[in-house]
Amino acid sequence: MRHPSVSRARVAATSAGLVLALGAAACGPEDNDAKGAGGDSTPHKGGTLTVLNSEAQTDFDPARLYTSGGGNVPSLVFRTLTTRNRENGAAGSKVVPDLATDTGRPNKDATVWTYTLKKGLKYEDGTAITSADIKYGIERSFAAELSGGAPYLRDWLVGAADYQGPYKDKKGLSAIETPDSRTIVFHLNKPEGEFPYLATQTQFTPVPKAKDTGTKYEEHPVSSGPYRVVSNENDGEHLVLERNTHWSAATDSERKAYPDKIDVRSGLDSSVINQRLSASQGADAAAVTTDTNLGPAELAKVSGDKKLAARVGTGHFGYTNYIAFNPTVKPFNNVKVRQAISYAIDRSSVVNAAGGSALAESATTFLPNQKSFGYTPYDLFPAGATGNAAKAKELLSEAGYKNGLTVTLTHSNAKDFETSPEIATAIQDALKKAGITVKLQGLEDNDYRDKIHSVKTEPGFFLAHWGADWPSGGPFLAPIFDGRQIVKNGANFNNGLLNDKSVNDEIDAINKLTDLDAAAKRWGALDKKIGEQALTVPLFHPVYKRLVGSDIKNVVISDWTGVLDISQVAVK
C-alpha cells in the first residue's frame, strides 16, 4: 500500500511517499515537537493555516479515498466511527472512538460488531447525523463510479462480494443493521478482531442520502468534522476549508481545530515547497506540508542552521522497503540462493543510498520496529553492517554455484529513494563481493508496478515496499504472505506466492483476537516464522523529516501516520 500522505518524491535534493504508500519505522519520533515552530508555546484559535503540497487532494469523496486512520486533510471534514489517537509517537498508534461512544462491541467470536453514536452529532447544515447515514455512506462506496477506497468491506461483510452500491441496488446491504438512529451493527463473514481499525477509514463517514450528488459529491461533501469545504478547484488542487459552526468539541476530543481557515494549495514542486517553508515569508510563516519530505541535500543545509533545524519534525510510519523473491523463477527456487543474497546485503550502503541514517533505518525484520505491529527483533541471516560475503559464497557453493551466478534485479526508475536506481546499485555492488553479478532492469514506474504485481510477469528478484493500512501486523503480513490472497488475474501482492497452511491458519487465529496487544505478540512470532523461508530481504524503514513554517505551533506526529497531524496545528 502507498502511504496516502507522502509525496511520490521522497526528494532527491527534493526533487523528483502509505504504502502506502509508503512510510517508516522506529519506536517513535525522535523530535516530534518542532519547538522552534512554537510547539512548546500555547496554541490559540484563529488565523489561516496554509498547506503547501506536491500532490493534489484528488477524489475528495469519503467513498473514494484510501486513507489510513481517516487521512490528514480529509479528517478535518470527514468524521468516522473510530479514529487514530492524535498524540505523539507510540501513543498515536492506538484506535479511539470518534462518532461512536467506544471502539466497538464484538460478539464472542468477533463476527458481529455493534456501535452506538454519540448524542448531539450534527452536519454542517445543523441536521442530525444518524446511523442510517453511516450505513448509506458505506453502501455508496461499493458503487463502481465511486471506487478507490480500501477493499476490506467487500471481503468482510456478509453478502457484500457482489453488491453494486445503492444506485443500482436499492435494497442495500443486509449485513449492516440500524435498529435505531444511534445504533449500527455489522455482520462479518469471519472473525475480525481489528474491525475498530477498519472503522477509521473514510468509508465509515456519514453521508446524508438526500444530499448525495454521486460523482459530484466531492465538490461539496457534507461535513461532519470541524471544517466544511468552501471551494474545491481542479480536483483538489486548491481546497479551501472554513469552520463548520455546527461541529462541537464536546463530541470530538481528537481534533483541536485551532485555525479559522485552511488553504490547501497543491501541484507545487517539492523543492519550492521546502524553500517557501524555510523562508517563511508572509502567509508561508503559517504553512505546513502534508506530503513533502526534506531530501538529503536539503537536510544537510537545514541541520547547519539551528533555527531551521528546530522547525523540523521527525516521524515514523509502519513501512518496510525490501527485496522480494519469486521462488518459481530460477535460481530463486533454491532457498540457499535466497539466503546467500540475504547474507551478502550491505545495509550501510543501502541506507546511504536512501539518503543516509537521518532518512532511513536499517531493517532485518519484515514488520516495522513498533510495538503496535508486534515487532519482535530477529536477524536470521546476519550480514552485519556491510554484508557477509564469505557466508554468502559458502551458501552459493552448497546451492551448486561455486563459481558464482548472474541474476537480474528489477527496480523502478522513479527518484523515490525506495525502489529506485540508487538502491539497486548499492545492492549490485554488495552482491558483487559475494560472486553474484547483478544486471539491473530499470522500468518506468507504471511499467514496474504492472510487472511486479502480476503473477504472469513477476520477475524473480526485485525491489518492493509495503505500508500498513493501520498499525498492526495484520494488514502488513496478510496481503504479502496469506496464500488465499494470491491474485492470479489482477494486482497480486503475495510476491513470494506463499501458500503455507500453517501460516494461513495462524493468520485466521490471530484475526479472532480482540485483545490487540495479545494479537501483536503473535504477529511478531509469525513474522519470524515466515522470515525463515527467506522470501524477502528487509532493507530499511524510511524516516520522515519535514519543515514547518516559523509561526506553526502544536506539532504532533504519531506513529500511525508518521507525519504532522493537521488537526492539531495552530498558527497563533
Summary of the structure (lengths in Angstrom):
residues: 572
radius of gyration: 23.4
end to end distance: 35.9
largest distance: 75.3
contacts: 2242
relative contact order: 0.20
helix: 29%
strand: 19%
